[in-house]
Amino acid sequence: MALKIGMLVVFFAVMIAVGLYCRKNSTDVNGFVLGGRSVGPWLTAFAYGTSYFSAVIFVGYAGQFGWKFGIASTWIGIGNAVLGSLLAWIILGRRTRLMSQHLETATMPEFFGKRYVSDALKIFASIIVFIFLIPYTASLYNGLSRLFEMAFPGIDYSVCVIVMAVLTGVYVIAGGYMATAINDFIQGIIMLIGIVAVIGSVLSKNGGFITALENLAKVESEVPGAFNSFFGPDPIGLLFVVILTSLGTWGLPQMVQKFYAIKSEKDIEKGTIISTVFAVVVAGGCYFLGGFGRLFGDKLDVVNGNPSGGFDAIIPTMLSNLPEIIIAVVIVLVLSASMSTLSSLVLASSSTLTLDMIKGHVVKRMSEKKQVLIMRALIVVFIAISAIIALNKDKLGYIADMMGISWGALAGAFLAPFLYGLYWKKATKLSVWVSFIFGAGIMVLNMLIRPSFPTLLQSPINCGVIAMVGGLLLVPVVSLITPKMKKETVENMFECYNQEVVVSKKKSLGN
């Protein structure tokens, strides 16, 4: 116990120290929200990765989908690395950085407002962000609670929620984006070391990798050996999870906003590699670990093929008998993952509400100092709301379902308008409205009248995939039959891509 508490005290002390150190970089909006658009490749890549992977992945998704798909769940981590990190950086990174600076936007809703020349779109987008980031935040606390109860028996879960909320608030409020980025880097290092240590310990407990695979093949299923097969017992279900958790990042404000702050071209190239490697280790490691969950079926009290304690109990059970030093590392690992994601979520939400709703609408004129002050106040509000929801954890659903609702609504609404907005001049304002309403609307209906949906779409994850894919189809179709934007206005927006730059011959052979 002393070891675990000692590691947490050191961890929290470092986080707060970084926040206080970065105060000088967060005196204006550009510094507080984007770090002055001068964040290097390592910080940006780790900020992207740690915002991507949290307790939601480690506890909720890895446990549930490892149980359902066996070792094939590792494909989810591979998809996260290739589609959610590598291709996201290649396709979105450079264009997002260029156009967001050209249009002078600091948030995704502000991008929609200026790219499609509509204040109403900006306001509606900010409402979607605020509403649907809350269930995602609550799922972070829920995932953390499972491990906290395992590692600290007898200590109330509410203590964990309050401490995590307060300390995250302190360093984000003090240092803004730069504090978040530096802490994300530190937390990312912990995650890399932690996941390797945990996988090694769990496999060692089960006789090593080969023996664990052999035992997994012996687990009873409708198809013998399905849980150690290449695509598992349900390839279609696996595909839906890969799409949601990988393609979904392209439309999440807290993820895309990382590209706004990149410093230079070289940083994009380095960041792409770093982010992809990070995802391979962390996401691939989490899902690989979860794939062995059924080897612990005797400790989970399985009823009708599922653990009686719920899917979110699988990973904590797997870790419960590990050495105390490994459990201490796991606690810091999950705290790191959760606090990094929480800081990214609250910063995205507070900046969106301040810059896209309050500024120019509720308050007509706001100085830089006042904008930063309001953002700091809203960070407190957002953290408080999410913590209050998390304290009622008995009323929360499975972690994977809450995250599915959040990601499905946000990515379903935003992915298509954002992607087409960067690449296609003919995307129209009405097509964006259709995408917003379809993406967010189908997820709201899934929450309210889920039994009425077709069986395939009753899962929030599958429904979220339909929301995203639907948006990608609807935007071009609606754009072709609705009034076009003024050609001169659109050409001016895309002019940022046409500016000539001089590069060395190692970048281009020239004529």
C-alpha positions, 0 to 999 in steps of 0.5 A: 500500500505504501508503495502504491500511495508513494508512486501516486504522490510522486506522479501527482506532484510532477503533474502539478509542477508542470502545470505551474511551470507552463503558466507563462505560456497560457496568458492569451487564447492562442497560448492557452488553447494551442500552445502558440501553434509551436508544439514539437513532434514528440509532444504533439504525437504523445498528446494525440496518443494519450488522448486516444487511449485511456482507461476506456480502452484499457479496462472497457474495450480491451476487456469486453472485446478480448472476451468476445473476439479472443486474441483476434481483438489485437486487430483493433489495436492494429486498426487504431495504429494504421487507420486511427494514427498513421492515415489520420496524420497523413491525410488530416495533419498538414491540411488541418494545420494550414487551413485552421491557421488560414481561417484563424480558427482554434476549435472544430466548431469555429472551423465549421463556422468559417469554412461554411460561413455559418454562425449557426453551424458553429453554435450547433457544433459546439452544443454537440461537443459539450453534450456528447463529451460528457458520457465519454468523460464519465466512462473514464472515471468508470474504468478507473474505478474498477482498478481503484477498487482492486488496488485499494480495497476499503478506500471509497471510489469517490475519493479517487474521482475527486482527487483525479478531477481536482488534480487534472483541473489544477494543471490544465487551468494553470498551464493550458494546452502546453501543460497538457502536452508536456504531461501527456508526454510524461504520461505516455512514457508511463503507458508504454512502460506499463503496458509492456510490464503488464503483458509480460506479467500476465503471460508469465502467470499463464505459462508464457505466450505459447502455453497461453495460446494453447489454453485459449484454444481449449476454451469452449465455444461454438467453433472450436479454437475460435478464440485463438484464431486469426479473425475470432468467432465474429469477424463482422462484429470485429470489423465494426469495432475496428472502424468505430475506434479507428476512423472515429478519431478523424472526427473527434474535436479533442483529437483533430485539435492536436493538428492545429498546434503543430509547429512545422513540416518536419514535425508532421513527419516525425509526429506521424511515425511517433504516433503510429509506434505509440499506438502499436504498443499501447493499443495493440498491447491493450487488446492483445492483453484483453484477448486472454481474458477467457483464461480467467473465466474460473475467477469471473463466475461466468453466467450464460457465457458472460462474466457475472460482474460485467465485461468491465470486471475482466481486466481488473480480475486478470491483474488482481493476483500480480505482484504489488509492484506491477499493480502499482505500475498499472494504477499509475498507467491507468491514471496517466491514460485517464488524466491525459484524456480528461485534460484533452476533453475538458480543454476542448469543451471549455474552449469550444463553449467560450470561443464558439458560443459565449464570445460574440453571442452572449458577450459581444466584446471579450478581451483575450484575458477575459476569454482565458478566464472564462475558459478556466472557469468552464474547465471547472464546470465541465470537470464538476459535471463529469465527476458528479455523473461518475459518482453515480457509477451504479447508474452508468452502463458498460464503458464500451457502450458509453464510449460508443455513444459519444464517439458515434455522435461526435464522429458521425456528425463531424467526420464528413464535414471536416474531411470534405471541408479540407479537400472538396470545394463543393461541400455545401452548408446544407450538407453539413446540417444534414450530417450534424442532424443524422450523426447526432440524431441517430445516436440519440435515438439509439439511447432512447428507443434502442429496442426498436432498432434492427438487431445489428444497430442496437449496439451503440458501436455498430450504430456509431459506424453507421453514423460515420459512414452515413455522413461520408455518403450524405455530404457529397450527395446533398452537396450536389443538389443544394445551393453552392457557396460563392466561388470566390469565397471558397477559392480564398479558403483553399488559397492556403494550399497553393502558396509556394515554398522553397524546399531542399532537394532531398524533399524534391528533385526539382525540374 
